[in-house]
Amino acid sequence: MTALANPYQHVKAAAQGDVNAMRALADHSVAMLGQNVADPERTLLEGLIFARMAAVVGDNADKGRVLSMLALIGCFASSEASEADYFAEGIAMASILADRGEELAADGVNLLSEQASPEILAMAKAYELVLKDIY
């Protein structure tokens, strides 16, 4: 992944529904981590907005991008509460993908669930109820 020379040129296209622009902006935020950004969590959160938008209108690869970014952002979480929230949303996304027949996601949700506290699993269930009809 490489950072975009001018990511702002993609914002208008993304706002008008261009899924490729959404993907490019999401990927740009990940690529920026190699630039030693001052606040990696914020950088990824901005990209995660576009990744989520792409996941709504795109395919399972777009949903996988959200899952990957949630895992990555957890490494930069500013608090334990934020880390737990990203973890719970990731479990929910993996569960949604598993319910749709993605075998890798099914394996992943089992592994993630084994590592999660009961509180995180409860948060994941709440996320799943909200997200299942969106994704």
N, CA, C and O atoms as CSV, one atom per row, in Angstrom:
chain,resi,resn,atom,element,x,y,z
A,1,MET,N,N,0.828,-1.167,0.000
A,1,MET,CA,C,0.000,0.000,0.000
A,1,MET,C,C,0.880,1.240,0.000
A,1,MET,O,O,1.880,1.308,0.714
A,2,THR,N,N,0.501,2.206,-0.798
A,2,THR,CA,C,1.223,3.462,-0.799
A,2,THR,C,C,0.258,4.586,-0.467
A,2,THR,O,O,-0.934,4.519,-0.766
A,3,ALA,N,N,0.801,5.618,0.157
A,3,ALA,CA,C,-0.029,6.763,0.503
A,3,ALA,C,C,-0.390,7.521,-0.770
A,3,ALA,O,O,0.402,7.566,-1.711
A,4,LEU,N,N,-1.555,8.101,-0.801
A,4,LEU,CA,C,-1.996,8.895,-1.936
A,4,LEU,C,C,-1.270,10.232,-1.935
A,4,LEU,O,O,-1.046,10.819,-0.877
A,5,ALA,N,N,-0.905,10.711,-3.112
A,5,ALA,CA,C,-0.250,12.017,-3.199
A,5,ALA,C,C,-1.189,13.107,-2.697
A,5,ALA,O,O,-0.762,14.002,-1.968
A,6,ASN,N,N,-2.453,13.042,-3.075
A,6,ASN,CA,C,-3.442,14.021,-2.634
A,6,ASN,C,C,-4.743,13.296,-2.305
A,6,ASN,O,O,-5.603,13.132,-3.170
A,7,PRO,N,N,-4.886,12.861,-1.049
A,7,PRO,CA,C,-6.086,12.090,-0.705
A,7,PRO,C,C,-7.375,12.899,-0.807
A,7,PRO,O,O,-8.454,12.331,-0.975
A,8,TYR,N,N,-7.268,14.217,-0.707
A,8,TYR,CA,C,-8.474,15.042,-0.703
A,8,TYR,C,C,-9.218,14.998,-2.032
A,8,TYR,O,O,-10.423,15.244,-2.073
A,9,GLN,N,N,-8.519,14.692,-3.109
A,9,GLN,CA,C,-9.201,14.604,-4.403
A,9,GLN,C,C,-10.191,13.441,-4.431
A,9,GLN,O,O,-11.098,13.422,-5.263
A,10,HIS,N,N,-10.026,12.481,-3.538
A,10,HIS,CA,C,-10.916,11.317,-3.499
A,10,HIS,C,C,-12.138,11.533,-2.604
A,10,HIS,O,O,-13.101,10.770,-2.671
A,11,VAL,N,N,-12.097,12.566,-1.775
A,11,VAL,CA,C,-13.193,12.780,-0.822
A,11,VAL,C,C,-14.504,13.064,-1.545
A,11,VAL,O,O,-15.540,12.501,-1.191
A,12,LYS,N,N,-14.469,13.930,-2.551
A,12,LYS,CA,C,-15.700,14.254,-3.281
A,12,LYS,C,C,-16.272,13.007,-3.949
A,12,LYS,O,O,-17.474,12.751,-3.885
A,13,ALA,N,N,-15.398,12.240,-4.587
A,13,ALA,CA,C,-15.865,11.021,-5.258
A,13,ALA,C,C,-16.454,10.040,-4.239
A,13,ALA,O,O,-17.478,9.408,-4.499
A,14,ALA,N,N,-15.807,9.919,-3.092
A,14,ALA,CA,C,-16.328,9.028,-2.048
A,14,ALA,C,C,-17.684,9.513,-1.553
A,14,ALA,O,O,-18.596,8.717,-1.328
A,15,ALA,N,N,-17.805,10.816,-1.386
A,15,ALA,CA,C,-19.075,11.385,-0.913
A,15,ALA,C,C,-20.193,11.165,-1.921
A,15,ALA,O,O,-21.367,11.124,-1.552
A,16,GLN,N,N,-19.835,11.025,-3.191
A,16,GLN,CA,C,-20.831,10.792,-4.233
A,16,GLN,C,C,-21.070,9.301,-4.482
A,16,GLN,O,O,-21.789,8.923,-5.407
A,17,GLY,N,N,-20.453,8.458,-3.639
A,17,GLY,CA,C,-20.732,7.025,-3.700
A,17,GLY,C,C,-19.720,6.181,-4.449
A,17,GLY,O,O,-19.971,5.000,-4.692
A,18,ASP,N,N,-18.595,6.744,-4.820
A,18,ASP,CA,C,-17.563,5.995,-5.548
A,18,ASP,C,C,-16.851,5.049,-4.584
A,18,ASP,O,O,-16.032,5.478,-3.771
A,19,VAL,N,N,-17.169,3.766,-4.682
A,19,VAL,CA,C,-16.615,2.786,-3.750
A,19,VAL,C,C,-15.093,2.678,-3.886
A,19,VAL,O,O,-14.402,2.424,-2.899
A,20,ASN,N,N,-14.572,2.868,-5.090
A,20,ASN,CA,C,-13.120,2.810,-5.257
A,20,ASN,C,C,-12.422,3.963,-4.548
A,20,ASN,O,O,-11.319,3.791,-4.030
A,21,ALA,N,N,-13.041,5.123,-4.517
A,21,ALA,CA,C,-12.492,6.254,-3.769
A,21,ALA,C,C,-12.537,5.966,-2.266
A,21,ALA,O,O,-11.604,6.300,-1.536
A,22,MET,N,N,-13.614,5.354,-1.817
A,22,MET,CA,C,-13.728,4.980,-0.401
A,22,MET,C,C,-12.605,4.017,-0.031
A,22,MET,O,O,-11.950,4.176,0.999
A,23,ARG,N,N,-12.392,3.021,-0.877
A,23,ARG,CA,C,-11.325,2.040,-0.636
A,23,ARG,C,C,-9.959,2.715,-0.610
A,23,ARG,O,O,-9.126,2.423,0.248
A,24,ALA,N,N,-9.741,3.618,-1.558
A,24,ALA,CA,C,-8.449,4.308,-1.638
A,24,ALA,C,C,-8.184,5.123,-0.376
A,24,ALA,O,O,-7.062,5.129,0.133
A,25,LEU,N,N,-9.196,5.805,0.129
A,25,LEU,CA,C,-9.020,6.612,1.339
A,25,LEU,C,C,-8.794,5.729,2.569
A,25,LEU,O,O,-7.985,6.063,3.435
A,26,ALA,N,N,-9.501,4.613,2.643
A,26,ALA,CA,C,-9.285,3.682,3.753
A,26,ALA,C,C,-7.864,3.132,3.707
A,26,ALA,O,O,-7.171,3.099,4.724
A,27,ASP,N,N,-7.435,2.704,2.532
A,27,ASP,CA,C,-6.090,2.154,2.377
A,27,ASP,C,C,-5.021,3.213,2.633
A,27,ASP,O,O,-3.948,2.908,3.153
A,28,HIS,N,N,-5.321,4.457,2.266
A,28,HIS,CA,C,-4.388,5.557,2.498
A,28,HIS,C,C,-4.097,5.713,3.996
A,28,HIS,O,O,-2.953,5.943,4.389
A,29,SER,N,N,-5.122,5.590,4.814
A,29,SER,CA,C,-4.911,5.762,6.261
A,29,SER,C,C,-3.974,4.687,6.811
A,29,SER,O,O,-3.171,4.956,7.704
A,30,VAL,N,N,-4.077,3.487,6.284
A,30,VAL,CA,C,-3.180,2.411,6.709
A,30,VAL,C,C,-1.763,2.693,6.215
A,30,VAL,O,O,-0.792,2.515,6.950
A,31,ALA,N,N,-1.660,3.131,4.977
A,31,ALA,CA,C,-0.337,3.436,4.406
A,31,ALA,C,C,0.343,4.577,5.171
A,31,ALA,O,O,1.569,4.612,5.274
A,32,MET,N,N,-0.435,5.486,5.693
A,32,MET,CA,C,0.134,6.627,6.422
A,32,MET,C,C,0.862,6.197,7.695
A,32,MET,O,O,1.705,6.934,8.206
A,33,LEU,N,N,0.545,5.026,8.200
A,33,LEU,CA,C,1.235,4.553,9.405
A,33,LEU,C,C,2.729,4.428,9.157
A,33,LEU,O,O,3.522,4.571,10.088
A,34,GLY,N,N,3.124,4.166,7.931
A,34,GLY,CA,C,4.531,4.094,7.570
A,34,GLY,C,C,5.201,5.453,7.503
A,34,GLY,O,O,6.418,5.546,7.347
A,35,GLN,N,N,4.409,6.505,7.622
A,35,GLN,CA,C,4.936,7.872,7.574
A,35,GLN,C,C,5.171,8.441,8.980
A,35,GLN,O,O,5.454,9.629,9.135
A,36,ASN,N,N,5.052,7.590,9.992
A,36,ASN,CA,C,5.230,8.022,11.386
A,36,ASN,C,C,4.304,9.178,11.754
A,36,ASN,O,O,4.752,10.212,12.250
A,37,VAL,N,N,3.020,8.994,11.508
A,37,VAL,CA,C,2.035,10.015,11.844
A,37,VAL,C,C,1.995,10.232,13.343
A,37,VAL,O,O,2.288,9.326,14.124
A,38,ALA,N,N,1.630,11.434,13.735
A,38,ALA,CA,C,1.628,11.792,15.154
A,38,ALA,C,C,0.578,11.020,15.952
A,38,ALA,O,O,0.804,10.681,17.113
A,39,ASP,N,N,-0.556,10.745,15.338
A,39,ASP,CA,C,-1.642,10.075,16.044
A,39,ASP,C,C,-2.198,8.938,15.181
A,39,ASP,O,O,-3.170,9.131,14.451
A,40,PRO,N,N,-1.586,7.763,15.266
A,40,PRO,CA,C,-2.030,6.654,14.413
A,40,PRO,C,C,-3.479,6.244,14.653
A,40,PRO,O,O,-4.164,5.842,13.712
A,41,GLU,N,N,-3.954,6.336,15.879
A,41,GLU,CA,C,-5.347,5.957,16.144
A,41,GLU,C,C,-6.296,6.875,15.370
A,41,GLU,O,O,-7.235,6.402,14.730
A,42,ARG,N,N,-6.053,8.168,15.428
A,42,ARG,CA,C,-6.908,9.124,14.702
A,42,ARG,C,C,-6.823,8.873,13.194
A,42,ARG,O,O,-7.842,8.892,12.503
A,43,THR,N,N,-5.633,8.643,12.693
A,43,THR,CA,C,-5.438,8.392,11.265
A,43,THR,C,C,-6.258,7.180,10.828
A,43,THR,O,O,-6.927,7.215,9.795
A,44,LEU,N,N,-6.203,6.115,11.615
A,44,LEU,CA,C,-6.962,4.909,11.270
A,44,LEU,C,C,-8.466,5.109,11.438
A,44,LEU,O,O,-9.255,4.574,10.659
A,45,LEU,N,N,-8.866,5.876,12.450
A,45,LEU,CA,C,-10.298,6.141,12.637
A,45,LEU,C,C,-10.884,6.874,11.430
A,45,LEU,O,O,-11.995,6.583,10.989
A,46,GLU,N,N,-10.108,7.841,10.899
A,46,GLU,CA,C,-10.581,8.555,9.715
A,46,GLU,C,C,-10.726,7.596,8.537
A,46,GLU,O,O,-11.718,7.650,7.809
A,47,GLY,N,N,-9.750,6.729,8.351
A,47,GLY,CA,C,-9.832,5.758,7.266
A,47,GLY,C,C,-10.932,4.742,7.478
A,47,GLY,O,O,-11.539,4.264,6.520
A,48,LEU,N,N,-11.187,4.413,8.727
A,48,LEU,CA,C,-12.216,3.424,9.044
A,48,LEU,C,C,-13.607,3.910,8.638
A,48,LEU,O,O,-14.476,3.104,8.305
A,49,ILE,N,N,-13.813,5.209,8.665
A,49,ILE,CA,C,-15.097,5.752,8.198
A,49,ILE,C,C,-15.315,5.360,6.738
A,49,ILE,O,O,-16.386,4.879,6.368
A,50,PHE,N,N,-14.289,5.570,5.915
A,50,PHE,CA,C,-14.408,5.242,4.491
A,50,PHE,C,C,-14.471,3.728,4.275
A,50,PHE,O,O,-15.173,3.255,3.382
A,51,ALA,N,N,-13.742,2.976,5.088
A,51,ALA,CA,C,-13.796,1.514,4.981
A,51,ALA,C,C,-15.194,1.003,5.295
A,51,ALA,O,O,-15.703,0.109,4.618
A,52,ARG,N,N,-15.810,1.570,6.319
A,52,ARG,CA,C,-17.175,1.154,6.671
A,52,ARG,C,C,-18.151,1.491,5.554
A,52,ARG,O,O,-19.023,0.688,5.221
A,53,MET,N,N,-18.004,2.684,4.972
A,53,MET,CA,C,-18.883,3.067,3.866
A,53,MET,C,C,-18.727,2.096,2.696
A,53,MET,O,O,-19.716,1.665,2.102
A,54,ALA,N,N,-17.482,1.756,2.372
A,54,ALA,CA,C,-17.233,0.810,1.277
A,54,ALA,C,C,-17.824,-0.558,1.609
A,54,ALA,O,O,-18.340,-1.242,0.724
A,55,ALA,N,N,-17.752,-0.957,2.869
A,55,ALA,CA,C,-18.275,-2.265,3.276
A,55,ALA,C,C,-19.795,-2.338,3.120
A,55,ALA,O,O,-20.346,-3.409,2.867
A,56,VAL,N,N,-20.459,-1.215,3.268
A,56,VAL,CA,C,-21.913,-1.201,3.125
A,56,VAL,C,C,-22.324,-1.417,1.669
A,56,VAL,O,O,-23.293,-2.122,1.390
A,57,VAL,N,N,-21.586,-0.809,0.746
A,57,VAL,CA,C,-21.977,-0.893,-0.664
A,57,VAL,C,C,-21.113,-1.867,-1.474
A,57,VAL,O,O,-21.435,-2.183,-2.619
A,58,GLY,N,N,-20.027,-2.336,-0.878
A,58,GLY,CA,C,-19.090,-3.189,-1.596
A,58,GLY,C,C,-19.316,-4.663,-1.350
A,58,GLY,O,O,-20.442,-5.119,-1.152
A,59,ASP,N,N,-18.217,-5.396,-1.366
A,59,ASP,CA,C,-18.282,-6.851,-1.250
A,59,ASP,C,C,-17.630,-7.321,0.057
A,59,ASP,O,O,-17.289,-6.512,0.920
A,60,ASN,N,N,-17.464,-8.632,0.183
A,60,ASN,CA,C,-16.893,-9.176,1.418
A,60,ASN,C,C,-15.448,-8.736,1.644
A,60,ASN,O,O,-15.000,-8.659,2.788
A,61,ALA,N,N,-14.718,-8.449,0.577
A,61,ALA,CA,C,-13.356,-7.938,0.741
A,61,ALA,C,C,-13.377,-6.591,1.461
A,61,ALA,O,O,-12.476,-6.289,2.243
A,62,ASP,N,N,-14.394,-5.793,1.200
A,62,ASP,CA,C,-14.527,-4.507,1.893
A,62,ASP,C,C,-14.848,-4.719,3.370
A,62,ASP,O,O,-14.370,-3.981,4.232
A,63,LYS,N,N,-15.643,-5.713,3.646
A,63,LYS,CA,C,-15.941,-6.035,5.045
A,63,LYS,C,C,-14.680,-6.562,5.736
A,63,LYS,O,O,-14.438,-6.275,6.908
A,64,GLY,N,N,-13.893,-7.325,5.004
A,64,GLY,CA,C,-12.621,-7.806,5.530
A,64,GLY,C,C,-11.662,-6.669,5.817
A,64,GLY,O,O,-10.887,-6.735,6.772
A,65,ARG,N,N,-11.705,-5.606,4.986
A,65,ARG,CA,C,-10.866,-4.429,5.220
A,65,ARG,C,C,-11.235,-3.799,6.572
A,65,ARG,O,O,-10.358,-3.423,7.349
A,66,VAL,N,N,-12.533,-3.692,6.838
A,66,VAL,CA,C,-12.976,-3.138,8.129
A,66,VAL,C,C,-12.443,-4.000,9.267
A,66,VAL,O,O,-11.912,-3.482,10.250
A,67,LEU,N,N,-12.584,-5.296,9.134
A,67,LEU,CA,C,-12.109,-6.221,10.167
A,67,LEU,C,C,-10.606,-6.063,10.389
A,67,LEU,O,O,-10.148,-6.016,11.531
A,68,SER,N,N,-9.853,-5.982,9.323
A,68,SER,CA,C,-8.394,-5.819,9.423
A,68,SER,C,C,-8.030,-4.495,10.080
A,68,SER,O,O,-7.128,-4.426,10.914
A,69,MET,N,N,-8.743,-3.449,9.692
A,69,MET,CA,C,-8.444,-2.137,10.273
A,69,MET,C,C,-8.806,-2.080,11.755
A,69,MET,O,O,-8.126,-1.415,12.536
A,70,LEU,N,N,-9.867,-2.770,12.141
A,70,LEU,CA,C,-10.217,-2.825,13.566
A,70,LEU,C,C,-9.128,-3.536,14.364
A,70,LEU,O,O,-8.796,-3.127,15.476
A,71,ALA,N,N,-8.579,-4.596,13.791
A,71,ALA,CA,C,-7.488,-5.302,14.466
A,71,ALA,C,C,-6.268,-4.398,14.587
A,71,ALA,O,O,-5.609,-4.369,15.626
A,72,LEU,N,N,-5.977,-3.672,13.538
A,72,LEU,CA,C,-4.815,-2.789,13.530
A,72,LEU,C,C,-4.987,-1.621,14.490
A,72,LEU,O,O,-4.063,-1.280,15.228
A,73,ILE,N,N,-6.145,-1.020,14.483
A,73,ILE,CA,C,-6.364,0.141,15.347
A,73,ILE,C,C,-6.304,-0.246,16.825
A,73,ILE,O,O,-5.944,0.570,17.674
A,74,GLY,N,N,-6.656,-1.486,17.121
A,74,GLY,CA,C,-6.547,-1.948,18.501
A,74,GLY,C,C,-5.126,-1.859,19.038
A,74,GLY,O,O,-4.922,-1.698,20.242
A,75,CYS,N,N,-4.156,-1.962,18.159
A,75,CYS,CA,C,-2.743,-1.838,18.556
A,75,CYS,C,C,-2.382,-0.423,18.963
A,75,CYS,O,O,-1.392,-0.206,19.663
A,76,PHE,N,N,-3.184,0.544,18.527
A,76,PHE,CA,C,-2.897,1.953,18.801
A,76,PHE,C,C,-3.946,2.591,19.707
A,76,PHE,O,O,-3.973,3.812,19.859
A,77,ALA,N,N,-4.803,1.779,20.305
A,77,ALA,CA,C,-5.901,2.305,21.119
A,77,ALA,C,C,-5.374,3.183,22.239
A,77,ALA,O,O,-4.382,2.865,22.896
A,78,SER,N,N,-6.064,4.294,22.438
A,78,SER,CA,C,-5.641,5.258,23.455
A,78,SER,C,C,-6.074,4.861,24.863
A,78,SER,O,O,-5.622,5.449,25.846
A,79,SER,N,N,-6.942,3.874,24.957
A,79,SER,CA,C,-7.400,3.430,26.276
A,79,SER,C,C,-7.832,1.970,26.196
A,79,SER,O,O,-8.055,1.433,25.111
A,80,GLU,N,N,-7.943,1.349,27.348
A,80,GLU,CA,C,-8.421,-0.033,27.383
A,80,GLU,C,C,-9.870,-0.118,26.903
A,80,GLU,O,O,-10.270,-1.103,26.282
A,81,ALA,N,N,-10.646,0.920,27.196
A,81,ALA,CA,C,-12.045,0.930,26.751
A,81,ALA,C,C,-12.123,0.987,25.228
A,81,ALA,O,O,-12.942,0.300,24.619
A,82,SER,N,N,-11.273,1.805,24.618
A,82,SER,CA,C,-11.248,1.885,23.155
A,82,SER,C,C,-10.817,0.557,22.554
A,82,SER,O,O,-11.406,0.086,21.581
A,83,GLU,N,N,-9.792,-0.041,23.133
A,83,GLU,CA,C,-9.301,-1.324,22.637
A,83,GLU,C,C,-10.400,-2.384,22.711
A,83,GLU,O,O,-10.581,-3.163,21.776
A,84,ALA,N,N,-11.128,-2.408,23.823
A,84,ALA,CA,C,-12.217,-3.373,23.989
A,84,ALA,C,C,-13.315,-3.132,22.960
A,84,ALA,O,O,-13.893,-4.078,22.426
A,85,ASP,N,N,-13.596,-1.866,22.688
A,85,ASP,CA,C,-14.630,-1.515,21.720
A,85,ASP,C,C,-14.246,-1.968,20.313
A,85,ASP,O,O,-15.078,-2.531,19.602
A,86,TYR,N,N,-13.002,-1.732,19.903
A,86,TYR,CA,C,-12.538,-2.176,18.589
A,86,TYR,C,C,-12.581,-3.708,18.504
A,86,TYR,O,O,-12.970,-4.268,17.479
A,87,PHE,N,N,-12.183,-4.370,19.579
A,87,PHE,CA,C,-12.178,-5.835,19.625
A,87,PHE,C,C,-13.601,-6.369,19.466
A,87,PHE,O,O,-13.843,-7.309,18.710
A,88,ALA,N,N,-14.538,-5.752,20.192
A,88,ALA,CA,C,-15.931,-6.198,20.125
A,88,ALA,C,C,-16.517,-5.999,18.734
A,88,ALA,O,O,-17.207,-6.880,18.222
A,89,GLU,N,N,-16.250,-4.859,18.124
A,89,GLU,CA,C,-16.761,-4.617,16.771
A,89,GLU,C,C,-16.143,-5.610,15.786
A,89,GLU,O,O,-16.814,-6.081,14.867
A,90,GLY,N,N,-14.859,-5.926,15.985
A,90,GLY,CA,C,-14.194,-6.899,15.122
A,90,GLY,C,C,-14.815,-8.284,15.230
A,90,GLY,O,O,-14.998,-8.966,14.222
A,91,ILE,N,N,-15.139,-8.698,16.445
A,91,ILE,CA,C,-15.800,-9.990,16.639
A,91,ILE,C,C,-17.156,-9.986,15.937
A,91,ILE,O,O,-17.534,-10.963,15.290
A,92,ALA,N,N,-17.879,-8.877,16.072
A,92,ALA,CA,C,-19.189,-8.775,15.428
A,92,ALA,C,C,-19.053,-8.873,13.909
A,92,ALA,O,O,-19.833,-9.574,13.264
A,93,MET,N,N,-18.079,-8.182,13.338
A,93,MET,CA,C,-17.883,-8.214,11.888
A,93,MET,C,C,-17.500,-9.626,11.440
A,93,MET,O,O,-18.011,-10.120,10.435
A,94,ALA,N,N,-16.612,-10.266,12.175
A,94,ALA,CA,C,-16.222,-11.637,11.834
A,94,ALA,C,C,-17.426,-12.572,11.909
A,94,ALA,O,O,-17.575,-13.463,11.073
A,95,SER,N,N,-18.272,-12.373,12.894
A,95,SER,CA,C,-19.460,-13.207,13.053
A,95,SER,C,C,-20.438,-13.007,11.891
A,95,SER,O,O,-21.025,-13.966,11.392
A,96,ILE,N,N,-20.604,-11.760,11.470
A,96,ILE,CA,C,-21.485,-11.473,10.337
A,96,ILE,C,C,-20.953,-12.161,9.078
A,96,ILE,O,O,-21.712,-12.777,8.331
A,97,LEU,N,N,-19.649,-12.052,8.854
A,97,LEU,CA,C,-19.053,-12.701,7.682
A,97,LEU,C,C,-19.167,-14.219,7.780
A,97,LEU,O,O,-19.436,-14.889,6.783
A,98,ALA,N,N,-18.963,-14.759,8.974
A,98,ALA,CA,C,-19.082,-16.208,9.167
A,98,ALA,C,C,-20.502,-16.674,8.867
A,98,ALA,O,O,-20.699,-17.720,8.248
A,99,ASP,N,N,-21.491,-15.897,9.307
A,99,ASP,CA,C,-22.893,-16.247,9.039
A,99,ASP,C,C,-23.210,-16.246,7.553
A,99,ASP,O,O,-24.176,-16.873,7.115
A,100,ARG,N,N,-22.403,-15.547,6.788
A,100,ARG,CA,C,-22.607,-15.473,5.334
A,100,ARG,C,C,-21.727,-16.458,4.578
A,100,ARG,O,O,-21.597,-16.387,3.356
A,101,GLY,N,N,-21.118,-17.387,5.333
A,101,GLY,CA,C,-20.398,-18.473,4.697
A,101,GLY,C,C,-18.907,-18.277,4.496
A,101,GLY,O,O,-18.268,-19.095,3.834
A,102,GLU,N,N,-18.341,-17.228,5.041
A,102,GLU,CA,C,-16.894,-17.006,4.922
A,102,GLU,C,C,-16.188,-17.898,5.954
A,102,GLU,O,O,-16.219,-17.616,7.152
A,103,GLU,N,N,-15.555,-18.968,5.479
A,103,GLU,CA,C,-14.940,-19.953,6.378
A,103,GLU,C,C,-13.818,-19.359,7.223
A,103,GLU,O,O,-13.708,-19.664,8.411
A,104,LEU,N,N,-12.993,-18.523,6.625
A,104,LEU,CA,C,-11.895,-17.904,7.361
A,104,LEU,C,C,-12.433,-17.060,8.514
A,104,LEU,O,O,-11.866,-17.052,9.607
A,105,ALA,N,N,-13.526,-16.355,8.263
A,105,ALA,CA,C,-14.146,-15.551,9.315
A,105,ALA,C,C,-14.700,-16.442,10.423
A,105,ALA,O,O,-14.629,-16.093,11.601
A,106,ALA,N,N,-15.251,-17.590,10.043
A,106,ALA,CA,C,-15.787,-18.517,11.052
A,106,ALA,C,C,-14.675,-19.001,11.974
A,106,ALA,O,O,-14.849,-19.058,13.192
A,107,ASP,N,N,-13.535,-19.348,11.392
A,107,ASP,CA,C,-12.390,-19.754,12.211
A,107,ASP,C,C,-11.942,-18.594,13.098
A,107,ASP,O,O,-11.636,-18.772,14.277
A,108,GLY,N,N,-11.912,-17.410,12.505
A,108,GLY,CA,C,-11.465,-16.224,13.235
A,108,GLY,C,C,-12.371,-15.866,14.385
A,108,GLY,O,O,-11.893,-15.511,15.463
A,109,VAL,N,N,-13.672,-15.953,14.178
A,109,VAL,CA,C,-14.591,-15.577,15.250
A,109,VAL,C,C,-14.450,-16.531,16.427
A,109,VAL,O,O,-14.581,-16.120,17.580
A,110,ASN,N,N,-14.187,-17.793,16.147
A,110,ASN,CA,C,-13.978,-18.751,17.242
A,110,ASN,C,C,-12.720,-18.405,18.034
A,110,ASN,O,O,-12.734,-18.416,19.265
A,111,LEU,N,N,-11.638,-18.100,17.330
A,111,LEU,CA,C,-10.388,-17.735,18.013
A,111,LEU,C,C,-10.543,-16.437,18.800
A,111,LEU,O,O,-10.094,-16.339,19.942
A,112,LEU,N,N,-11.176,-15.448,18.188
A,112,LEU,CA,C,-11.374,-14.164,18.860
A,112,LEU,C,C,-12.254,-14.322,20.098
A,112,LEU,O,O,-11.978,-13.736,21.144
A,113,SER,N,N,-13.294,-15.105,19.970
A,113,SER,CA,C,-14.215,-15.292,21.095
A,113,SER,C,C,-13.541,-15.980,22.272
A,113,SER,O,O,-13.858,-15.696,23.428
A,114,GLU,N,N,-12.611,-16.885,21.981
A,114,GLU,CA,C,-11.881,-17.559,23.054
A,114,GLU,C,C,-11.005,-16.584,23.831
A,114,GLU,O,O,-10.745,-16.791,25.016
A,115,GLN,N,N,-10.553,-15.535,23.180
A,115,GLN,CA,C,-9.661,-14.559,23.806
A,115,GLN,C,C,-10.405,-13.411,24.487
A,115,GLN,O,O,-9.806,-12.647,25.243
A,116,ALA,N,N,-11.690,-13.289,24.226
A,116,ALA,CA,C,-12.461,-12.147,24.712
A,116,ALA,C,C,-13.056,-12.405,26.092
A,116,ALA,O,O,-13.405,-13.529,26.450
A,117,SER,N,N,-13.155,-11.328,26.841
A,117,SER,CA,C,-13.820,-11.396,28.147
A,117,SER,C,C,-15.331,-11.471,27.928
A,117,SER,O,O,-15.810,-11.166,26.836
A,118,PRO,N,N,-16.083,-11.870,28.949
A,118,PRO,CA,C,-17.544,-11.893,28.820
A,118,PRO,C,C,-18.121,-10.507,28.478
A,118,PRO,O,O,-19.118,-10.403,27.763
A,119,GLU,N,N,-17.487,-9.456,28.993
A,119,GLU,CA,C,-17.956,-8.096,28.714
A,119,GLU,C,C,-17.778,-7.753,27.224
A,119,GLU,O,O,-18.661,-7.168,26.596
A,120,ILE,N,N,-16.624,-8.131,26.685
A,120,ILE,CA,C,-16.364,-7.867,25.260
A,120,ILE,C,C,-17.310,-8.686,24.395
A,120,ILE,O,O,-17.801,-8.189,23.382
A,121,LEU,N,N,-17.574,-9.923,24.772
A,121,LEU,CA,C,-18.516,-10.752,24.010
A,121,LEU,C,C,-19.923,-10.157,24.033
A,121,LEU,O,O,-20.638,-10.218,23.032
A,122,ALA,N,N,-20.323,-9.585,25.167
A,122,ALA,CA,C,-21.634,-8.933,25.250
A,122,ALA,C,C,-21.671,-7.701,24.345
A,122,ALA,O,O,-22.672,-7.447,23.675
A,123,MET,N,N,-20.578,-6.939,24.329
A,123,MET,CA,C,-20.492,-5.780,23.429
A,123,MET,C,C,-20.559,-6.233,21.979
A,123,MET,O,O,-21.215,-5.598,21.154
A,124,ALA,N,N,-19.880,-7.332,21.671
A,124,ALA,CA,C,-19.875,-7.859,20.301
A,124,ALA,C,C,-21.279,-8.247,19.862
A,124,ALA,O,O,-21.670,-7.972,18.728
A,125,LYS,N,N,-22.036,-8.875,20.739
A,125,LYS,CA,C,-23.416,-9.251,20.410
A,125,LYS,C,C,-24.260,-8.010,20.129
A,125,LYS,O,O,-25.075,-7.999,19.206
A,126,ALA,N,N,-24.056,-6.963,20.937
A,126,ALA,CA,C,-24.799,-5.724,20.721
A,126,ALA,C,C,-24.423,-5.104,19.374
A,126,ALA,O,O,-25.298,-4.643,18.641
A,127,TYR,N,N,-23.142,-5.091,19.046
A,127,TYR,CA,C,-22.694,-4.599,17.740
A,127,TYR,C,C,-23.326,-5.419,16.612
A,127,TYR,O,O,-23.814,-4.867,15.626
A,128,GLU,N,N,-23.306,-6.723,16.774
A,128,GLU,CA,C,-23.820,-7.597,15.724
A,128,GLU,C,C,-25.296,-7.323,15.442
A,128,GLU,O,O,-25.713,-7.313,14.284
A,129,LEU,N,N,-26.076,-7.104,16.478
A,129,LEU,CA,C,-27.502,-6.807,16.295
A,129,LEU,C,C,-27.707,-5.540,15.481
A,129,LEU,O,O,-28.622,-5.461,14.661
A,130,VAL,N,N,-26.851,-4.548,15.709
A,130,VAL,CA,C,-26.969,-3.271,15.007
A,130,VAL,C,C,-26.433,-3.372,13.585
A,130,VAL,O,O,-27.000,-2.788,12.662
A,131,LEU,N,N,-25.342,-4.110,13.406
A,131,LEU,CA,C,-24.628,-4.118,12.133
A,131,LEU,C,C,-25.132,-5.144,11.119
A,131,LEU,O,O,-24.934,-4.957,9.919
A,132,LYS,N,N,-25.774,-6.214,11.566
A,132,LYS,CA,C,-26.092,-7.317,10.654
A,132,LYS,C,C,-26.957,-6.890,9.475
A,132,LYS,O,O,-26.812,-7.432,8.379
A,133,ASP,N,N,-27.845,-5.940,9.677
A,133,ASP,CA,C,-28.703,-5.488,8.580
A,133,ASP,C,C,-28.062,-4.403,7.731
A,133,ASP,O,O,-28.543,-4.088,6.642
A,134,ILE,N,N,-26.976,-3.836,8.234
A,134,ILE,CA,C,-26.272,-2.770,7.502
A,134,ILE,C,C,-25.255,-3.367,6.548
A,134,ILE,O,O,-25.139,-2.940,5.399
A,135,TYR,N,N,-24.516,-4.362,7.035
A,135,TYR,CA,C,-23.486,-4.996,6.213
A,135,TYR,C,C,-24.057,-6.216,5.537
A,135,TYR,O,O,-23.351,-6.899,4.796
